[in-house]
């Protein structure tokens, strides 16, 4: 019975330690120099948050261009 309590306590302490370790490592990790922040994030007080809205828009445009090329090639083969 007492052994089970010690095991549970060790698990809880380990989970809390891993949580704080991950917070510390996230705080120490810097964003890459070439990363562009969206306009919405320029004045954000958070040091750890990077939202890549601009990258998502670029990827959408690239996918649209590829889709248009595929549709054009399908029309040519018909």
Secondary structure, 3 states (H helix, E strand, C coil): CHHHHHHHHHHHHHHHHHHHHHHHHHHHCCCCCCCCCCHHHCCCCCCCCCCCHHHHHHHHHHHHHHHHHHHHHHHHHC
